[in-house]
Amino acid sequence: MNSAYARWAARWRVPLGFLLVAAYLFFSRPTARLFLAGGIVALMGIAVRAYSAGYLIKNQVLATEGPYACTRNPLYFGSALLGTGFALAGGSWLLGVAWAIFFATIYWPVIRREEAFLSQEFGEAYAQYARRVPLFLPRWRGAGGAKGFDWGQYRKNREYEALLGYLAGMIFLALKMRFR
């Protein structure tokens, strides 16, 4: 993978994400059924992200317990569910295609870049972990661990901001349905 592109993607993922949100605000056409189905999928993404944040001590400790025992990237997996849920709730196939392209071209290189960083930072411990645990799609077993979920770490990682974003998005869609 081109490291310059991965660096660019890491730098621009948030601003480009805001651009995608702006398009979402304009193009979304929610219906009650899609709102409910997409809202549930997005809520599952929020739950995965929240659970993951309670185990993550960024750049200090290699997270291997909890959801990190199922996938090396549970935060990004949760983001994929969250984005997919909102694309579904938005009721526009165009939004779904835009989300898929955004994830593939922006998030996937970032995942690979972070993997290279973790490999360099944690060496053989990361190599052994990577042999045991899939990169992205979870293998749903062995999600326990001695450490356990830490609400303080959840707050420190500011994951509550994703929950607030989810709530704002669902309120927006509900209002758009109501007044359309």
C-alpha positions as CSV (number, residue, x, y, z in Angstrom):
1,M,0.0,0.0,0.0
2,N,1.2,3.5,-0.7
3,S,2.2,5.0,2.6
4,A,1.8,8.6,1.4
5,Y,-1.9,7.8,0.4
6,A,-2.5,6.1,3.8
7,R,-1.0,9.2,5.6
8,W,-3.3,11.4,3.4
9,A,-6.3,9.3,4.2
10,A,-5.6,9.4,7.9
11,R,-5.3,13.1,7.8
12,W,-8.4,13.8,5.7
13,R,-10.8,11.1,7.0
14,V,-12.6,13.4,9.4
15,P,-13.0,16.4,7.0
16,L,-14.1,14.1,4.2
17,G,-16.5,12.4,6.7
18,F,-18.1,15.8,7.4
19,L,-18.5,16.3,3.6
20,L,-20.2,12.9,3.5
21,V,-22.5,13.9,6.4
22,A,-23.5,17.1,4.5
23,A,-24.4,15.0,1.5
24,Y,-26.3,12.7,3.9
25,L,-28.3,15.6,5.3
26,F,-29.4,16.6,1.8
27,F,-30.0,13.2,0.1
28,S,-31.5,11.1,3.0
29,R,-35.1,10.1,2.4
30,P,-35.9,8.0,5.5
31,T,-39.0,5.8,5.8
32,A,-40.3,4.4,9.1
33,R,-39.2,0.9,8.2
34,L,-35.7,1.9,7.0
35,F,-35.3,4.2,10.0
36,L,-36.0,1.4,12.3
37,A,-33.8,-1.2,10.5
38,G,-30.9,1.2,10.0
39,G,-31.2,2.6,13.5
40,I,-30.8,-0.9,14.9
41,V,-27.8,-1.6,12.8
42,A,-26.2,1.7,13.6
43,L,-26.9,1.2,17.3
44,M,-25.1,-2.2,17.1
45,G,-22.2,-0.2,15.7
46,I,-22.3,2.2,18.6
47,A,-22.4,-0.7,21.1
48,V,-19.3,-2.3,19.4
49,R,-17.5,1.0,19.5
50,A,-18.4,1.7,23.1
51,Y,-17.4,-1.8,24.2
52,S,-14.1,-1.5,22.4
53,A,-13.3,2.0,23.9
54,G,-13.5,0.5,27.4
55,Y,-10.5,-1.8,26.5
56,L,-8.3,0.6,24.6
57,I,-5.4,2.4,26.1
58,K,-4.1,4.2,22.9
59,N,-0.4,3.9,22.0
60,Q,0.5,2.4,25.3
61,V,-0.8,-1.1,25.6
62,L,-1.6,-3.6,22.9
63,A,-5.4,-4.3,23.4
64,T,-6.0,-8.0,23.0
65,E,-9.0,-8.6,25.3
66,G,-12.7,-8.0,25.1
67,P,-13.7,-7.2,21.5
68,Y,-10.0,-7.1,20.5
69,A,-10.0,-10.9,21.0
70,C,-12.5,-11.1,18.1
71,T,-11.1,-8.6,15.7
72,R,-8.0,-6.4,15.6
73,N,-10.1,-3.5,14.6
74,P,-13.4,-3.5,16.6
75,L,-13.6,0.3,16.5
76,Y,-13.5,0.4,12.7
77,F,-15.8,-2.6,12.6
78,G,-18.3,-0.7,14.8
79,S,-17.8,2.4,12.5
80,A,-18.6,0.2,9.5
81,L,-21.8,-1.0,11.2
82,L,-22.7,2.6,12.2
83,G,-22.2,4.0,8.7
84,T,-24.1,1.1,7.1
85,G,-26.9,1.5,9.5
86,F,-27.2,5.3,8.7
87,A,-26.9,4.6,5.0
88,L,-29.8,2.2,5.3
89,A,-31.9,4.5,7.5
90,G,-31.3,7.3,5.1
91,G,-33.2,5.4,2.4
92,S,-31.0,6.2,-0.5
93,W,-28.9,3.7,-2.4
94,L,-26.7,6.5,-3.4
95,L,-25.8,7.1,0.3
96,G,-25.0,3.4,0.6
97,V,-22.6,3.5,-2.4
98,A,-21.0,6.7,-1.1
99,W,-20.5,5.1,2.3
100,A,-19.0,1.9,0.8
101,I,-16.6,3.9,-1.4
102,F,-15.6,6.2,1.5
103,F,-14.9,3.3,3.8
104,A,-12.9,1.4,1.2
105,T,-10.8,4.3,0.1
106,I,-10.3,6.2,3.4
107,Y,-10.7,3.8,6.3
108,W,-9.1,0.7,4.8
109,P,-5.8,2.4,4.2
110,V,-5.9,3.9,7.7
111,I,-6.5,0.4,9.1
112,R,-3.5,-0.9,7.2
113,R,-1.4,2.1,8.4
114,E,-2.3,1.5,12.0
115,E,-1.5,-2.1,11.6
116,A,2.0,-1.2,10.5
117,F,2.4,1.2,13.4
118,L,1.3,-1.5,15.9
119,S,3.6,-4.0,14.4
120,Q,6.5,-1.6,14.7
121,E,5.5,-0.6,18.2
122,F,4.8,-4.0,19.7
123,G,6.9,-6.3,17.5
124,E,6.5,-10.0,18.1
125,A,3.6,-9.6,20.6
126,Y,1.6,-7.9,17.7
127,A,2.8,-10.6,15.2
128,Q,1.5,-13.4,17.5
129,Y,-1.8,-11.5,18.1
130,A,-2.2,-10.9,14.3
131,R,-1.8,-14.6,13.7
132,R,-4.6,-15.4,16.2
133,V,-7.2,-12.6,15.5
134,P,-8.7,-11.6,12.2
135,L,-7.9,-8.1,10.9
136,F,-11.5,-6.8,10.4
137,L,-14.4,-9.3,10.3
138,P,-14.9,-10.6,13.9
139,R,-14.6,-14.2,14.9
140,W,-17.1,-14.2,17.7
141,R,-15.4,-16.2,20.4
142,G,-13.1,-15.6,23.2
143,A,-14.2,-12.0,23.9
144,G,-13.4,-12.2,27.6
145,G,-10.2,-11.4,29.4
146,A,-8.8,-10.7,32.8
147,K,-8.9,-6.9,32.4
148,G,-12.6,-6.3,31.8
149,F,-14.4,-3.2,30.5
150,D,-13.3,0.1,32.0
151,W,-15.8,3.0,32.1
152,G,-13.0,5.4,32.8
153,Q,-11.2,4.4,29.7
154,Y,-14.5,4.7,27.7
155,R,-14.7,8.3,28.9
156,K,-11.0,9.0,28.4
157,N,-11.4,7.8,24.8
158,R,-14.4,10.2,24.4
159,E,-16.5,7.5,22.8
160,Y,-19.6,9.1,24.2
161,E,-19.2,11.6,21.3
162,A,-20.1,8.8,18.9
163,L,-23.2,8.1,21.0
164,L,-24.2,11.8,20.9
165,G,-23.6,11.8,17.1
166,Y,-25.8,8.7,16.7
167,L,-28.6,10.3,18.8
168,A,-28.3,13.6,16.8
169,G,-28.5,11.6,13.5
170,M,-31.5,9.6,14.5
171,I,-33.3,12.8,15.7
172,F,-32.5,14.5,12.4
173,L,-33.9,11.5,10.5
174,A,-37.0,11.4,12.6
175,L,-37.6,15.1,12.0
176,K,-37.0,14.7,8.3
177,M,-39.6,11.9,8.2
178,R,-42.1,13.9,10.2
179,F,-41.9,17.1,8.2
180,R,-41.3,15.7,4.7
